[in-house]
Amino acid sequence: MHTAKVLATRLFLLLFFLSAASQVWTHKGHGKVILLMVDGMRWDLFGLDLPELQKIEENGVRARWMDPVFLTLTNPSAFSIATGLYVESHGVLLNVNFNPETLERQYSFAEGINNTELWNQKGAEPIWVTAINQGHKAATLQYPGCNVAINGIWPTKNVISYYWQWYNYANHQAVDDTLSWLQEDDFDLALIYFHQPDSILHSFGYEDQRTIDVIKEIDSDIGYLFTKLESEGLSDITDVIIVSDHGHVTLDPQKTIQIYDYIDPEDVHMLVAYVTVLELEPKEGQLEKLYSILKGAHPNLHVFKQEDFPEQYHYGDNSRHLKIIGYVDSPWVLYEDSADVKAYPPKGSSHGYDNGNKDMKSIFFAQGPSFKKGYQKEPFESVNVYPLMCELLNLDPAPNNGSRANYADMLISRGHRHINTCNLAIVLATLLVILLE
C-alpha cells in the first residue's frame, strides 16, 4: 500500500505540474495572429450578400461597425489600427508628406507609402515593431507603413508596397505567402493589405457592377484564407482579424471647392488641399487675413487655426500641422484651383470625411480560438485593435489610445478555463491518494 501511495503522490505532482505548464504555455501566447485590412470596405458591406463574411459572423465576431479615426484616409487610418494611436499622436496626418520648413511636399499616395519621414514623425510603434522587439517574427504584405524602417526596425519579412505591384500581387498569393511564413518559418504575426475595393470604388462607385464583382471576389478570397488555414492545420492556433480603414460615399461632380477662388496665392507660404482636408501656412503677417477670409468662404468648408481644431477629432495637436486646418462636408471635394478640378474631376466614390459620418464607418470581423462564436460587438474605435493584437500575442503594448475594456467582451476567458483544468487535475489526483490509502 505504501508503494501505491507513493505512486499516487507522484501522479498527483505530475498532473499538477502538467496543468501548470499548460497554463503557462497558453498564457505566453504561442498562438498566431493575422490582421487583414480590406481598403474601403464600408460597415454595411454596401448592402451586398457576402457569404464568406457571413460565415465569420456565425463562427466568430462581427462588430456592428468600427469607428475609424479622423482623418478617414488610408495611411492615417491604417497606422492608427497598427499603432493604437489617434492621428495627432502618431503623426501620419495625410496620405502624403509635407514639410513646412523646406517647402517640400508630395502629391501622390505612391510617394507617401515610401517616405520614411512620413512614418517616423512621432516615434509611434506599429504592432510588427512591438512584436519583433519582444522576440516574435512578424510579416507584412503591402500594409501601409511597412515599406520603411520604423524606429529602425523592418518587418521580419515584407512584400514591398510599390503602388503598381498591388495590381500584380493576387490576394490568393498573399494568403499563400502568409500561411507559408506562419507554418514553415513559425511566424507569429502577419498583416495583409487588400487594396480593393477602394481602388475600383474611386473609379466607379459602389453601385457599378464592376465594383460589385470585385467586392464579391474579395469575399471569396477571404473564404480561401479560412479554407487554407483549415487544410494547413492552423485554424486552432490562429486568430484572424479583418478590418477596413474607412467607408465610401458617392461624389457629386458639381460639389467642388477651390481654395484659390477665395485667397491670393501671393499670401500663401504652403497650401495642401488634399481631397477633403486643407492645410495652409500663411506668409508672415497674413495669418489673420487668410483665416478670416476662409472662415466664411463656404458653408461646407470648416476652417480653424491649428491650436483651435476641435479636440474631439484627436487630430489637431501635432507639430507637423500648418497654421490653418480645414475640412469639408461629405461629399464636397477640395482643390487648389479650377485647373486641378479639370485634371482630376470628382468621380465614383471617396472618403476622408468626418469620422462621425455613417458612410465612413468601417468593418471589424474576427474568428479564431480566442474569440467567441456568433457574437455581435457594439461599435468601438479602431485604436483598440492594436492592444487587442498585443493581448492575443501576449505582448507588452507600447503606449496607445485603446483600452481593454473596449474589446474584452468579444474574447473567450482563457484564464478561467485554465484554472478549471488545473483544479480538475488536483481533484483527480487527490481522489486517487484517498482511494489508495
Buried (B, 14 or more C-beta within 10 A) or exposed (E): EEEEEEEBBEBBEEBBEEBBEBBEEBEEBEBBBBBBBBBBBBBBBBEEEBEBBBBBBEBBBBBBBBBBBBBBBBBBBBBBBBBBBBBBBBBBBBBBBBEBEEEEBBEEBBBBBBBEBBBBBBEBBBBBBBBBBEEBBBBBBBBBBBBBEBEEBBBBBBBEBBBEEBEEBEBEEBBBBBBBBBBEEEBBBBBBBBBBBBBBBBEBBBEBEEBBEBBBEBBBBBBBBBEBBEEBEBBEEBBBBBBBBBBBBBBEEEBBBBBBEBBEEEBBBBBBBBBBBBBBBBEEEBBEBBBEBBBEBBEEBBBBBBEEBEEEBBBBBBEBBBBBBBBBBBBBBBBBBEEBBEEEEBEBBBBBBBBEBEBBBBBBBBBBBBBBEEBEBEEBBBBBBBBBBBBBBBBEBBEBBBBEEBBEEBBBEBEEEBEEBBEEBEEEBEEBBEEBE
